Amino acid sequence: MKNFTLLTFFLFLHTVSGLLLAQSGSWQPAGANLGFPRTLLKASEIPAVRVSLQDSARKALYTSVYYTVAPTTNVSDPDRRLRARAAKNMAFSRLINLKPTGNSALDTLTAAEKTQIETNIISLLDNLNPAVDAVWSYEKWQWRSKELLDYLIAYDLLRGANVPVTRLATTRTKLQQFAGNLYSNGSGFVGSINNNHLFMTAAALGMAGIVLNDLTSSTTSQQPQSWINIGMYNLDNAMWRNAGRQSDPGIVAGYAEGPFYFKYAMENCLPFFRAFGNFLPDGTYSFTWNNTTRQIRNPYFDPNYDLLYQWMTDIAMPDGRFPALEDSYTDMAMPELALTGKPQFVKAFHPQKMEAAQLTSLNQQLDGTVDLRANYLAANLNPLPQPEKALTTLPAAGNLIFRSGNGFESNYLHVYGKNGRALNNSGGHNQGDASSFILYAKGQLLALDAGYLNYNRRAEVGNANNHNLVLVDGAGPKIGTAGAANDAAAYIENTFETEALTYGEVRTAYSGANITRKTLQVRGEYFLMADFISAAAPHNFTWQLHGFGLENGTAAEGTFTDQATNHEGIWQKNGVSLKAHVTAAGGASAYSKTTSAHEITYNQAKNHTTFLVQKNSVSATQFLAALHPYTVPNAVTSTLSLPNMAGLTHVSAHFTDVVFTQADTILKTVTVNNLPDPIKADASFTLFSLDHAGAFAQLFLQNGTTLFYGTEQILSSSKRANLAWTQRAPGEFQGYVNKATTLSVRVTHQPNTVTGQHLSSWTYNATTQTLQATFSQPSDFTYKVISNPLPVEMVGFWAEKLNEKVKLRWQTASETNSKLFRIARSADAGNWETVAEKMAQGNSSNLTSYEFTDAPGFSGLVYYRLTQEDQDGTASFSDIKVVNLEKQTPAALRLYPNPASETLHLELETSQPENAQIQIRDLAGRDVLSLKKQLQAGPNKLTCEIEKLPAGFYILSVQGKEQTQQIKFIKQ
């Protein structure tokens, strides 16, 4: 009985003490690290941070932090915020215990300097203004939350620097009043909205709960337990749970208000999350608000937040900036992701080609409405480069991203397509941008999103005519308002990726029209964009591209060149060009241009030239665009004149690409002037490519079943599908099908392997040289020929000039079942003629030599190709050899070297002095270089600099009074 009474008494004492602790309102969770500092870093991390400051870039950033100056008054919003900023930065310097010196070194603070810094900080803290404006003061509360956050960090860092708590008694009281006032006015606010303002307020209150966890009060608003409860509950609720949430857990769903307002919210949240991770281990903790309790994971370790950080990393441009989606600025990166403690989310920042007025330094990027320079240095994290994917598809977030590779100068194109929660909850920060795109290449932003000036000026750059999308009768998606997002849901669909081709669609509808934007990245070199449009009634449709350059602009502004007669517009900035070649079904109605505005940094706008292509008075059409970024011109794009179709060719030194679209899905024939055979396909969107030797390179059919080149059927599918087929290397192909189907492709060799994720079966017919593969689901696949031993092991193939003839030689190291060799000759490297056959050894393990002398019967460049055929009929081709048989006479034009890489030397003779016009044209007939030279009577020696010409075939002509002479040459 006595033992029972004693036990009851102890239980009573435990209950009473628990009640007293709850009434006091302190927050004392089990497992908490009660030491200081606990916000920017832990005590054990201080030595490593000190060492890291020896790095020159970090030292410069630390120096700017050290010399932060505080205003003398604390009444206005800017002064209040700057005083808190100064307190934090001074406290960080005191904790790190280092000062910059005149010789760029860092020295330890003296005792007097430490005392003076502490005195200055405590003065700022003791005299802080704890007043918080009345309920619903949106503008004010964001400043109050940021102010409170920095003061809390300053207090924490002073405690970490072993400043006695007795010296900070007034500070603690002021901070408790400040947090209590924010809680009192904010408790109704945080339960009613779901935007960045909520996250800022909730994070500041949560930080107060961590830093001042031991404070007590009989007033609910003054209790740390109240602060952490309202902060954590509402952060979790507004980000992941309620109907107006900004994101979704478990997937990369983005942040509905867009990248900038995610950054803006995280400027408060990331310091809070980091402090939470320093204060408590990973796990779930109970938080109660409005009589509802939830178990919420420590946000520093929560993988759902990692998915948000991954989103920002995935959408970032190669220079580290995030794209200016929604109400986002054009010049902002997010280096503060270092506060996550995870280097994979930290992107390197490359400001080399940004505008001078933009945020071009790490210091500027971190010192915004919240100064996170000290936070960044304390995180002590360097970027960890991650391999970039050629295609990133984030349908829940609305991002479709194409990349050509890794690095600052890689190509990047972003197409926007939001719907559902991501669109509906973006509200007042949403723009009229459904299906709009941004293009960056070679280190330069080229196709602009107009950005964001400030909230009161958002309509200047946020409407449909400010974005790279199709207008319907001059209109497009409406700009979002505080009550509603734009009226055009957009959906990312039908994406796929192979080594040479990446593809995706964004489908949307607005202004009475249905629009599907189909984008294909070709070999990582350029982009094809086909817009398929249909409506119930005729409309005037306008395709727009806002390029980073202004007609008649300066080099610093960027320039625009109007080549509407060639259906092109060209922008150039910082040595990088973007050529947009655009046509429409049956031809465009008109080409024009206009001057538009874009933001370059907060509240600053500049003008650029917008290229406009119109198709008028139709209910359905397609726009087809080739978007080619380059530093040196290396391709020619031309429009194909096709009735009721849109078509173009894109010719580079290595490939000839033929592209066409149609509204129907019937077999259409397309004839191209410089191709020997027509192309026939029944797809909505077709790409067919040949290499420089005229051999098949790749094809793409969107919603098609077959493609013929001449009479040869290259590919056929049992079902209408999206199909890709590319030759990766001799004897190796890669393909893709987007649905269950049986695919038949023309291949000349029996494959050793055919592999694919959902490949059910395959067969090869040697008679028809057809591979037939059946797929049960969407699948990529590869086809390989691996012959062991090799039928013929070639040593080399050579061609040399002998007067007006050509001697051809080749050698084999071994032969297995070899039948014969064919020698083919061409005058243009496109049309080939067999001029001789040589019987092979059949089987041999010895070195065998062959030769043949050819008399072409014409002068100029002559091309030779060797074909080796086996006993089973399979064949392989050699590299192409070129011989110059240009006849030389004393009066003739002589050109050397040929091929040439930098300088052409010309020799010619004239009977009298004259001015001569020298022109160089590509094989499409376009002038690429033109100059005038004064010739003397008799022999003349001239030079032409061709270093900047792309590799390929050219014709040089010299026109004088008496005659015009021309000669072909090769630019290597």
VENCOR-V310573 format. One record per residue. N is the residue number from 1. SS is DSSP state (H for helix, E for strand, L for the rest). NEAR is the number of other C-alpha atoms within 10 Angstrom. D_LAST is the distance of its C-alpha to the last C-alpha in Angstrom with 1 decimal. Layout:
# VENCOR-V310573
n = [N;N]
ss = [SS;SS]
near = [NEAR;NEAR]
d_last = [D_LAST;D_LAST]
This chain:
# VENCOR-V310573
n = [1;2;3;4;5;6;7;8;9;10;11;12;13;14;15;16;17;18;19;20;21;22;23;24;25;26;27;28;29;30;31;32;33;34;35;36;37;38;39;40;41;42;43;44;45;46;47;48;49;50;51;52;53;54;55;56;57;58;59;60;61;62;63;64;65;66;67;68;69;70;71;72;73;74;75;76;77;78;79;80;81;82;83;84;85;86;87;88;89;90;91;92;93;94;95;96;97;98;99;100;101;102;103;104;105;106;107;108;109;110;111;112;113;114;115;116;117;118;119;120;121;122;123;124;125;126;127;128;129;130;131;132;133;134;135;136;137;138;139;140;141;142;143;144;145;146;147;148;149;150;151;152;153;154;155;156;157;158;159;160;161;162;163;164;165;166;167;168;169;170;171;172;173;174;175;176;177;178;179;180;181;182;183;184;185;186;187;188;189;190;191;192;193;194;195;196;197;198;199;200;201;202;203;204;205;206;207;208;209;210;211;212;213;214;215;216;217;218;219;220;221;222;223;224;225;226;227;228;229;230;231;232;233;234;235;236;237;238;239;240;241;242;243;244;245;246;247;248;249;250;251;252;253;254;255;256;257;258;259;260;261;262;263;264;265;266;267;268;269;270;271;272;273;274;275;276;277;278;279;280;281;282;283;284;285;286;287;288;289;290;291;292;293;294;295;296;297;298;299;300;301;302;303;304;305;306;307;308;309;310;311;312;313;314;315;316;317;318;319;320;321;322;323;324;325;326;327;328;329;330;331;332;333;334;335;336;337;338;339;340;341;342;343;344;345;346;347;348;349;350;351;352;353;354;355;356;357;358;359;360;361;362;363;364;365;366;367;368;369;370;371;372;373;374;375;376;377;378;379;380;381;382;383;384;385;386;387;388;389;390;391;392;393;394;395;396;397;398;399;400;401;402;403;404;405;406;407;408;409;410;411;412;413;414;415;416;417;418;419;420;421;422;423;424;425;426;427;428;429;430;431;432;433;434;435;436;437;438;439;440;441;442;443;444;445;446;447;448;449;450;451;452;453;454;455;456;457;458;459;460;461;462;463;464;465;466;467;468;469;470;471;472;473;474;475;476;477;478;479;480;481;482;483;484;485;486;487;488;489;490;491;492;493;494;495;496;497;498;499;500;501;502;503;504;505;506;507;508;509;510;511;512;513;514;515;516;517;518;519;520;521;522;523;524;525;526;527;528;529;530;531;532;533;534;535;536;537;538;539;540;541;542;543;544;545;546;547;548;549;550;551;552;553;554;555;556;557;558;559;560;561;562;563;564;565;566;567;568;569;570;571;572;573;574;575;576;577;578;579;580;581;582;583;584;585;586;587;588;589;590;591;592;593;594;595;596;597;598;599;600;601;602;603;604;605;606;607;608;609;610;611;612;613;614;615;616;617;618;619;620;621;622;623;624;625;626;627;628;629;630;631;632;633;634;635;636;637;638;639;640;641;642;643;644;645;646;647;648;649;650;651;652;653;654;655;656;657;658;659;660;661;662;663;664;665;666;667;668;669;670;671;672;673;674;675;676;677;678;679;680;681;682;683;684;685;686;687;688;689;690;691;692;693;694;695;696;697;698;699;700;701;702;703;704;705;706;707;708;709;710;711;712;713;714;715;716;717;718;719;720;721;722;723;724;725;726;727;728;729;730;731;732;733;734;735;736;737;738;739;740;741;742;743;744;745;746;747;748;749;750;751;752;753;754;755;756;757;758;759;760;761;762;763;764;765;766;767;768;769;770;771;772;773;774;775;776;777;778;779;780;781;782;783;784;785;786;787;788;789;790;791;792;793;794;795;796;797;798;799;800;801;802;803;804;805;806;807;808;809;810;811;812;813;814;815;816;817;818;819;820;821;822;823;824;825;826;827;828;829;830;831;832;833;834;835;836;837;838;839;840;841;842;843;844;845;846;847;848;849;850;851;852;853;854;855;856;857;858;859;860;861;862;863;864;865;866;867;868;869;870;871;872;873;874;875;876;877;878;879;880;881;882;883;884;885;886;887;888;889;890;891;892;893;894;895;896;897;898;899;900;901;902;903;904;905;906;907;908;909;910;911;912;913;914;915;916;917;918;919;920;921;922;923;924;925;926;927;928;929;930;931;932;933;934;935;936;937;938;939;940;941;942;943;944;945;946;947;948;949;950;951;952;953;954;955;956;957;958;959;960;961;962;963;964;965;966;967;968;969;970;971;972]
ss = [L;H;H;H;H;H;H;H;H;H;H;H;H;H;H;H;H;H;H;H;H;H;H;H;L;L;L;L;L;L;L;L;L;L;L;L;L;L;L;L;L;L;H;H;H;H;H;H;H;H;H;H;L;L;L;H;H;H;H;H;H;H;H;H;H;H;L;L;L;L;L;L;L;L;L;L;H;H;H;H;H;H;H;H;H;H;H;H;H;H;H;H;H;H;H;H;L;E;E;E;L;L;L;L;L;E;E;E;L;L;H;H;H;H;H;H;H;H;H;H;H;H;H;H;H;H;L;L;L;L;L;L;L;L;L;L;L;H;H;H;H;H;H;H;H;H;H;H;H;H;H;H;H;H;H;H;H;H;H;H;L;L;L;L;H;H;H;H;H;H;H;H;H;H;H;H;H;H;H;H;H;H;H;H;H;H;H;H;H;H;L;L;L;L;L;H;H;H;H;H;H;H;H;H;H;H;H;H;H;H;H;L;L;L;L;L;L;L;L;H;H;H;L;H;H;H;H;H;H;H;H;H;H;H;H;H;H;H;H;H;H;L;L;L;L;L;L;L;L;L;L;L;L;L;L;L;L;L;H;H;H;H;H;H;H;H;H;H;H;H;H;H;H;H;H;H;H;H;H;L;L;L;L;E;E;E;E;E;E;L;L;E;E;E;E;E;E;L;L;L;L;L;H;H;H;H;H;H;H;H;H;H;H;H;H;L;L;L;L;L;E;L;L;L;L;L;L;L;L;L;L;L;E;L;H;H;H;H;H;H;L;L;H;H;H;L;L;L;L;L;L;L;L;L;L;L;L;L;L;L;L;H;H;H;H;H;E;L;L;L;E;L;H;H;H;H;H;H;H;L;L;L;L;L;L;L;L;L;L;L;E;E;E;E;L;L;L;L;E;E;E;E;E;L;L;L;L;L;L;L;L;E;E;E;E;E;L;L;L;H;H;H;H;H;L;L;H;H;H;L;L;L;L;L;L;L;E;E;E;E;E;L;L;E;E;E;E;L;L;L;L;L;L;L;H;H;H;H;H;H;L;L;L;H;H;H;L;L;L;E;E;E;L;L;E;L;L;L;L;L;L;L;L;L;L;L;L;L;L;E;E;E;E;E;E;E;E;L;L;L;E;E;E;E;E;E;E;E;E;E;L;L;E;E;E;E;E;E;E;E;E;E;L;L;L;E;E;E;E;E;E;E;E;E;E;E;E;E;E;E;E;E;E;E;E;E;E;L;L;E;E;L;L;L;L;L;L;L;E;E;E;E;E;H;H;H;L;E;E;E;E;E;E;L;L;E;E;E;E;E;E;E;E;E;L;L;L;L;L;E;E;E;E;E;E;E;E;E;E;E;E;L;L;E;E;E;E;E;E;E;E;E;E;E;E;E;E;E;E;E;E;E;E;E;E;E;E;E;E;E;L;L;L;L;E;E;E;E;E;E;L;L;L;L;E;E;E;E;E;E;E;E;L;L;E;E;E;E;E;E;E;E;L;L;L;L;L;E;E;E;L;L;L;L;L;L;L;L;E;E;E;L;L;L;E;E;E;E;E;E;E;L;L;L;L;E;E;E;E;E;E;E;E;E;E;E;E;E;E;L;L;E;E;E;E;E;E;E;E;E;E;E;E;E;E;E;E;E;E;L;L;E;E;E;E;E;E;L;L;L;E;E;E;E;E;E;L;L;L;L;L;L;E;E;E;E;L;L;E;E;E;E;E;E;E;L;L;L;L;E;E;E;E;E;E;L;L;L;E;E;E;E;E;E;L;L;L;L;L;L;L;E;E;E;E;E;E;E;E;E;E;E;L;L;E;E;E;E;E;E;E;E;E;E;E;L;L;E;E;E;E;E;E;E;E;E;L;L;L;L;L;L;E;E;E;E;E;E;E;L;L;L;L;E;L;L;L;E;E;E;E;E;E;E;L;L;L;L;L;L;E;E;E;E;E;E;E;E;E;E;L;L;L;L;E;E;E;L;L;L;E;E;E;E;L;L;L;L;L;L;L;L;L;E;E;E;L;L;L;E;L;L;E;E;E;E;E;E;E;E;L;L;L;E;E;E;E;E;E;E;E;E;L;L;L;L;E;E;E;E;E;E;E;E;E;L;L;E;E;E;E;E;E;E;E;L;L;L;L;L;L;E;E;E;E;E;E;E;E;L;L;L;L;E;E;E;E;E;E;E;E;L]
near = [6;7;8;8;10;11;12;12;12;11;12;12;12;12;12;12;12;12;12;11;14;16;16;20;24;22;23;16;13;9;9;15;16;15;13;20;27;24;27;25;24;18;15;9;13;17;10;11;18;18;10;17;22;15;10;12;13;19;19;16;21;25;19;15;24;20;14;15;14;20;14;11;14;18;12;8;13;14;15;23;25;23;25;29;30;25;29;31;29;26;29;27;22;25;21;19;18;21;19;18;10;6;6;13;13;18;11;12;17;12;8;9;14;18;13;13;17;20;13;16;25;21;14;23;24;16;14;22;19;20;14;22;16;14;15;13;13;13;11;14;22;21;21;24;25;24;25;27;30;27;27;27;29;30;28;25;30;25;19;22;21;12;15;11;13;9;12;17;11;16;22;19;14;18;24;24;18;25;30;25;18;28;26;17;18;24;20;12;18;24;16;13;15;22;25;21;21;25;29;28;32;31;31;29;29;30;32;29;28;28;24;22;21;16;18;20;14;11;12;17;21;26;28;30;30;24;31;25;23;25;30;26;24;27;24;18;18;23;24;18;15;14;12;21;23;27;27;22;14;12;15;23;23;26;26;29;26;23;26;24;20;23;23;19;20;20;25;25;25;22;27;31;24;24;25;25;22;23;23;19;15;15;12;13;15;13;20;16;17;10;6;8;13;16;12;15;17;20;25;24;18;15;15;20;20;18;19;22;21;18;21;27;20;19;24;21;30;27;25;21;24;23;29;22;27;28;26;28;28;27;23;23;29;28;24;23;25;23;28;23;17;16;17;18;27;26;26;19;21;18;21;14;15;18;14;11;11;18;22;19;13;18;19;14;21;23;15;13;15;19;24;25;24;23;23;21;24;24;21;21;20;16;16;13;14;14;9;16;15;22;23;20;20;21;21;21;27;26;25;26;26;28;23;23;16;15;17;19;16;20;28;28;24;23;25;23;30;27;20;14;19;27;28;22;25;29;21;20;27;28;29;26;30;32;33;23;24;25;25;24;27;22;23;29;26;26;24;26;30;34;29;31;24;18;11;9;11;21;17;18;25;27;21;23;24;25;29;25;25;29;23;20;15;13;17;25;26;20;24;26;14;11;10;16;24;24;19;23;21;25;22;27;17;13;19;23;20;18;13;19;23;24;27;23;24;27;21;22;20;20;17;14;21;15;23;22;25;24;24;23;26;18;14;19;15;21;25;20;20;26;23;22;22;19;17;11;11;14;21;16;27;24;23;23;26;30;32;29;29;25;20;12;14;12;13;11;19;23;23;26;16;18;14;18;8;13;20;23;25;23;27;24;23;18;14;19;26;27;24;24;24;31;32;26;24;19;23;19;16;14;21;13;17;13;12;19;18;25;24;23;20;17;14;14;18;15;18;25;26;28;26;21;24;21;24;18;13;15;16;21;26;29;28;29;26;25;22;22;25;19;15;13;16;16;20;18;24;19;22;21;18;19;11;16;24;28;30;24;21;19;21;19;16;15;19;24;20;24;25;25;31;23;18;12;17;14;16;16;15;19;16;14;9;11;16;13;15;14;21;22;27;23;28;20;25;23;24;24;21;18;17;18;19;17;12;18;20;24;23;24;25;22;18;24;22;24;27;19;19;15;10;12;17;18;24;20;22;14;15;21;21;25;26;26;26;22;18;17;10;10;18;17;19;22;23;23;24;20;17;20;19;19;22;21;19;17;21;18;21;20;17;11;12;19;17;18;13;17;20;14;14;16;14;18;14;15;8;10;16;21;22;18;21;18;22;14;15;18;18;22;20;18;21;19;15;14;11;6;10;12;20;23;15;17;13;13;19;16;20;15;15;12;10;15;17;20;16;19;15;16;16;20;15;21;23;18;17;23;21;17;20;17;19;18;23;19;17;13;19;16;15;17;13;14;15;14;15;14;13;21;18;16;14;16;13;11;13;16;12;14;14;15;15;17;12;15;8;13;16;15;19;19;21;25;22;23;16;23;21;19;13;11;14;17;16;15;13;13;13;18;17;22;19;18;19;18;13;12;10;12;13;15;20;20;23;13;15;17;18;17;17;14;14;19;15;16;16;20;18;19;12;11;13;15;13;18;16;19;17;23;17;19;16;14;11;11;14;13;15;13;11;12;14;11;20;15;11;13;13;14;13;13;13;15;12;18;15;13;18;17;19;18;18;21;16;18;19;20;15;17;12;10;9;13;15;18;17;20;22;16;21;16]
d_last = [104.0;103.3;99.9;99.1;100.2;98.0;95.0;95.7;95.9;92.5;90.9;92.4;91.2;87.6;87.7;89.1;86.6;83.8;85.2;85.5;81.9;80.7;82.9;81.3;77.9;75.9;73.1;73.4;71.2;71.6;68.9;68.0;66.6;69.2;67.6;65.7;63.0;62.1;59.6;56.4;56.8;59.4;61.1;59.4;55.9;56.8;55.9;52.4;51.9;53.1;50.7;47.7;48.6;47.3;43.8;42.8;41.8;45.0;47.0;45.9;46.8;50.2;50.9;50.6;52.9;55.4;55.9;56.6;59.6;62.2;63.8;67.5;68.6;68.2;69.2;66.1;63.4;60.7;63.1;64.3;60.8;59.7;62.9;62.2;58.6;59.9;62.4;59.8;57.4;60.4;61.6;58.2;58.2;61.8;60.9;57.9;60.1;57.3;56.9;54.0;54.7;53.4;51.2;49.2;51.3;53.5;57.2;60.0;62.3;65.8;68.9;69.6;66.1;66.5;69.9;68.7;65.7;68.0;70.5;67.9;66.7;70.2;71.2;68.4;69.4;73.1;72.6;70.2;71.0;71.7;72.3;70.4;70.4;72.2;71.0;67.9;66.6;63.0;61.5;64.0;63.8;60.1;60.8;64.0;62.2;59.4;62.1;64.2;61.3;60.5;64.1;64.6;61.6;63.1;66.4;64.9;62.9;66.1;67.9;65.1;65.6;69.3;70.8;74.2;74.8;78.0;76.0;74.1;77.2;76.8;73.1;73.8;76.3;74.0;71.1;73.6;74.7;71.2;70.1;73.5;73.0;69.6;71.0;74.0;72.0;69.1;70.8;71.1;67.7;65.7;67.4;66.5;62.8;59.6;57.0;55.5;58.8;60.7;58.2;58.5;62.3;62.7;60.4;62.4;65.7;64.3;63.3;66.8;68.2;66.2;66.7;70.4;71.3;74.6;76.1;79.0;80.7;83.3;81.1;78.5;75.9;76.2;75.6;72.4;73.0;72.9;69.7;67.8;69.2;68.2;64.8;63.8;65.4;63.8;60.3;60.4;62.0;59.7;56.5;57.2;60.5;62.0;61.1;59.3;57.3;53.8;52.3;53.1;53.7;51.9;48.6;45.8;47.5;46.4;48.7;50.0;50.0;46.4;44.3;45.9;49.4;48.8;47.7;50.7;53.1;51.6;52.1;55.7;55.3;53.0;55.3;58.2;56.5;55.6;59.2;60.4;58.3;59.8;63.3;63.5;61.9;60.2;62.6;64.2;66.9;69.5;69.4;72.0;71.8;74.2;76.1;73.1;71.8;68.3;66.7;63.4;60.9;60.0;57.0;55.1;54.9;54.8;51.8;52.0;51.1;48.2;46.9;47.1;45.1;42.6;42.3;41.4;38.8;37.3;37.0;35.7;32.4;29.8;31.1;34.6;36.3;38.0;37.2;39.7;41.5;45.1;46.7;44.1;42.6;38.9;38.8;40.6;39.8;42.4;42.4;46.2;45.4;45.7;49.4;49.1;48.7;45.8;42.4;40.5;41.5;40.3;36.9;35.0;35.0;31.9;33.1;30.3;29.4;33.0;35.2;37.3;40.5;39.6;40.7;38.0;39.8;41.4;44.6;44.4;43.5;46.5;49.0;49.7;53.0;53.5;52.5;50.9;49.6;52.4;52.1;48.4;49.1;52.0;49.9;47.7;44.8;41.1;38.4;37.6;34.1;34.2;31.5;30.7;31.2;28.7;31.9;35.1;38.0;41.2;43.4;46.6;45.0;43.0;39.4;36.4;33.3;29.7;27.3;23.7;24.6;26.3;26.1;26.6;23.2;23.4;24.1;27.8;29.8;33.6;35.8;39.5;42.3;45.7;49.0;52.4;53.4;50.0;50.4;54.2;54.8;52.1;54.7;54.6;51.1;49.4;47.2;46.5;43.2;43.4;39.9;38.2;34.8;33.1;29.3;27.7;24.1;22.0;25.4;26.8;29.5;28.3;30.8;34.2;37.5;39.9;41.6;45.3;47.1;50.5;53.0;54.8;51.6;49.9;50.4;48.2;45.0;46.3;46.8;44.7;43.2;41.8;39.7;36.6;38.7;40.2;43.4;46.2;48.1;46.7;48.0;46.8;48.1;50.8;50.5;52.5;55.8;58.1;59.9;57.1;53.4;51.4;52.4;49.2;48.9;45.4;44.5;41.4;41.1;39.2;36.5;34.3;31.3;28.9;25.7;23.5;26.2;28.9;31.6;34.8;37.4;39.8;42.8;45.2;47.8;49.1;50.6;51.6;48.2;46.6;42.9;40.5;37.1;34.7;31.5;28.5;25.7;22.7;20.6;21.3;18.8;21.3;25.0;26.9;30.5;33.1;36.6;39.3;42.4;45.9;49.3;52.8;52.7;50.2;48.5;45.9;42.9;40.4;37.1;36.3;33.5;34.5;31.3;31.3;31.1;33.5;33.1;33.5;33.5;32.6;29.5;31.9;33.2;29.9;29.2;29.2;27.7;29.6;27.7;30.6;30.0;26.8;28.8;26.9;27.7;25.3;26.5;24.9;26.4;25.4;21.8;21.6;21.8;23.5;23.1;26.1;26.0;29.5;31.6;35.0;36.8;37.5;35.6;36.4;39.6;38.3;35.6;36.9;36.6;39.2;39.6;40.5;41.5;40.3;41.7;39.8;42.7;46.3;48.0;45.2;43.3;40.4;39.2;36.0;35.0;35.5;33.7;36.3;36.0;39.3;40.7;44.3;47.6;46.4;47.8;44.6;40.9;37.5;34.9;31.3;28.7;25.1;24.8;21.2;20.8;17.7;16.8;13.8;14.1;11.9;14.5;17.1;20.7;23.3;27.0;28.6;32.0;34.2;38.0;39.4;36.1;33.2;29.7;26.0;22.5;19.6;16.2;13.0;9.6;11.7;15.2;17.7;20.8;24.1;26.9;30.5;33.9;37.5;41.0;42.3;41.4;41.6;39.2;37.0;34.6;31.4;29.6;26.0;24.9;21.6;23.0;25.2;27.8;29.7;30.0;33.5;34.5;37.7;36.5;37.1;33.4;30.7;27.0;25.3;21.6;19.6;16.3;13.4;15.6;18.6;20.5;22.6;21.1;24.0;26.9;29.5;32.9;35.3;38.8;37.9;38.9;36.5;33.2;32.6;29.5;31.0;34.1;32.8;34.2;31.5;33.9;37.5;39.9;43.7;43.9;42.0;39.8;36.6;34.2;30.7;28.9;25.4;23.7;22.9;21.9;22.9;26.7;26.9;27.6;29.0;31.4;33.9;37.2;39.3;42.7;44.6;43.4;42.6;39.0;37.8;34.2;32.7;31.3;31.1;32.2;35.5;34.8;36.2;36.5;36.6;37.5;38.3;40.6;42.9;42.1;45.4;44.5;42.0;42.1;39.8;40.7;39.1;40.4;38.8;35.9;36.8;37.0;39.9;40.3;43.2;43.1;46.2;44.6;41.2;38.8;35.3;34.7;32.3;32.1;31.1;31.3;32.0;32.9;34.7;34.6;31.3;32.1;29.5;27.8;24.8;23.9;20.8;19.6;18.4;17.9;18.7;19.8;23.6;24.6;24.4;24.1;21.8;23.1;22.2;23.4;23.8;26.1;28.0;29.8;32.3;33.1;35.5;36.8;33.9;34.7;32.0;28.4;27.1;24.3;22.7;20.9;19.2;18.3;16.4;15.4;18.2;21.5;22.2;25.0;26.6;27.2;28.9;30.5;31.4;34.1;33.4;35.7;36.9;37.8;36.8;36.3;35.3;32.0;31.6;29.4;28.6;27.2;27.1;26.5;25.4;26.2;24.2;26.3;23.6;21.0;17.4;14.6;16.4;15.5;17.7;18.8;21.7;24.4;27.0;30.3;33.2;36.9;37.2;34.6;31.9;28.4;24.9;21.6;19.1;15.3;14.0;13.5;12.3;14.5;14.8;18.5;18.7;22.2;22.9;26.2;27.5;27.4;24.1;20.9;18.6;14.9;13.0;10.8;9.1;6.3;5.9;5.0;8.6;11.0;11.7;15.1;17.4;20.7;23.4;27.2;29.8;33.6;34.4;33.2;31.5;29.3;26.1;24.0;20.2;18.5;15.1;15.5;13.7;15.1;18.0;19.1;18.7;18.3;15.6;16.4;19.6;21.3;24.3;24.7;28.0;28.0;30.8;32.6;31.1;27.7;25.2;22.2;20.0;16.8;14.7;13.0;9.9;9.2;10.9;9.2;8.0;5.0;6.8;9.0;10.9;14.1;15.2;19.0;21.5;25.0;28.0;31.8;31.8;28.8;25.4;22.6;19.2;16.2;13.2;9.6;6.2;3.8;0.0]
